[in-house]
Structures are given as C-alpha cells and as structure tokens.
C-alpha cells in the first residue's frame, strides 16, 4: 500500500466517522424531541384530568353544603332531630371531601411520575455509533419506578371519580 493510498484510507475513515457522528446527533435530537413532546403531553393531560376530578368533587361538596344551608334556613333548626336526618348527607359530604383529597394526591403522584419520566429519559446513554442510544445502568430501575408511580396516580384519579359516583346514588 502506498502512502497516498494510506492517506486516502485515513481520510475515508475520518469522513465515515463524521457521517456517523452527524447521524448520531440527529438520532439524539429526535429522541430528545420525542421525549420532550410525550412528557409535555402527559403533563398537560394529567393536570386537566385531575383538576376536573377536583372540580367535580369540590363542586358536589359545595352543592351539598348549599343544600344543607337551604334546608336549615327554611326550617326551625332542631340540632338533635336535624342531625339524624342529615347523616346521609353529611356522609356524602365526607366522601366528596375524600374525592378532592384523592384527586390532589393524584396530582402529587402525577408530578412524581413526570419526574421519573425525566429520570428515565436521562438514563439512556448517547453514543456516536449505531444504535446511537442505548439503555443505561439505571434505565430499567427508572422504568419500573415510573410505572409504579404512574399506577398510583391512575388509582388516585380513579378513586376520586369512584368516590363521586358512590355519592351520586345517595344524594
């Protein structure tokens, strides 16, 4: 092999290396954009759903309080007799309050889920050789933690809606 052939071979390897490097940068950028997009969409939708659950249960609790206030203002209020009649209504008020608490708890779990999603995305290693992005040492751990907390957030939101539905048939 001549010196010119060797120089061309070195230049060719540098050129291929630069092409791979540019491909890797594009793959990293696509992955980061996708991760950002999915994370933003998840945050917005979970916030809307859990805020709606808070509004539903909170609105129901306020309407129960208004109902009790309306009855008390129209009748002579006998604490002993009225408290016995209002026990089902007060139980519903407690369940609506628990529904608000459950939705607020869901918002907290949602925040932790988003944090875990960011940790999961950050755990991937970026390389300059194909496949450009691969799992890191903590990727599986972050993935499992994210799934567990996501499950808790979903259960808290579902509990909030369940508590609202459980009260509807009593009121």
N, C-alpha and C positions, 0 to 999 in steps of 0.2 A: 504494500500500500504506500502510495506516495504521500508527501507532505501536504499537497493540495487536496488529495482525497481525504486525508485525516482532518484537515481544517474544515472541509465541507461536511464531514460527518459530525464534527463538533458543532458547527453552525446549525446543521439539521436537528441535532438533539436539543439545542437551545431553542430553536424555533418550535419544535414539538412541545417542549416544556412550557413555553409561553402560551401556546394554544391551550394546553391542558389547564394552565393557571387561569386563563380567561374563562374557560368553560366552568371551572370550579367556582370562580367568583360569581358567574351568572347563576349557577345552581344554588349557591349560598344565598344570593339575593332573592331568588324565587322562593326558597324555603322560608326565609325571614319574612317576606311579604305575606306569604300564605299564613304563617303562624300569627302575625300581627292581625291580619284580617279575621281569622277564625276567633282569635281571642277577643277582639273588639265586638264582633257579632254576638259572641256568647255573653259578654258582659252586658251589653245593651238589652238582649232578650231576657236574661235572668233578672235584671233590675226591673224591667217592665212587669214581668210576671209576678215577682214578689211584692212590688209596690201595689199591684192590683189586688193581691191577696190581703195586704194590709188595709187597703181602702174598703174592700168588701166587708171584712170582719169589723173594722173600725166603724164603718157606716152602719152596720147592723147593730153594733153596741150603742151607738148614739141614738138610733131609732128606738131601741128598747128603753133607753133612759127617757126619751121624749114621751113614749107611750106610758111609762110609769108616772112621769110628771103630769101628763094629761089626766090620768085617772085620779091621781091624788088631788089635783086641783079641783075636780068636779065633785068629788065625794067628801063626806066628812071622813077624816083620816083616823081610823082606829088602829093603832100600831099592831095590836095583837091579832086582830082579825085580818087586816090587810097583808101582814107579813105571811100569814098562812096561804092566802090567795096568790101572792106574788112569788111563791117559792119556785115554781116552774120558770117564771120569767127571770128571776134572779139567777137561776141555774144557767139559763140561756146566755145571760149577760156574762157569766163567768166563762162559758165555753167560747163566746165571741172574743173575750179578752185573751184566752189561751190561743185562739186562732191568730190574733195580732202578734202575740209573743212568738208563735211558731213561725210566722212569716218573717219576723225580724231575725229570728235565729237562722232562717234560711238565707237571708241576706248576708249574715255573717259567714255562713258556710260557703256561700257563693263567692265572697271575697277570697276566702282561703283557697277555693277551687281555682280562681284566676291566678292567684299567687303560685299555686302548684303547677298550673299550666305554663306559666312563665319559667319556672324552675325546670320543668320537663323540657321545654324548648331549648333552654340554655345548656342542658346537659349533653346535647348532641355535640359531637366533635366535627369540626370543619376540616377537611383535608384538601390537598391540592392534587390528588389522584382519584380516579374513579373508584368508588361511588360518591366522592366529594363530601358526603355527610353520612356519619355512622353513629350508632348508639355509643354513649359514653359509659363510664363505670356506674353512674347513678341514674341512668335513664330509666331502667326498669323500676327502681325504687320510687322515683318521681311519678312514673306512670301509675303504679299501684296506689300511691298516696292520693294522687289526683282523682282516681276512680272512686276510692273510698269516700273522700270528702264530697265529691260530686253526688254520690249516692245519698249522703246525709242531707245535702242541700235539697235534693229532689224529695226526699222523705219529709223534710220540714215544710216544704211548699205544699206537698200533697196533704200533710196533716192539717195545715191551715185551711185548705179547701174542704177537707173532710169535717173539720170542726164546724165550719159554716153550714155544710149540708146537714149535719146531725142536728143542728139547731132549728133549721127551717121547719121540720115536721112538728116541732114542739111549740113554736110560736103561733 
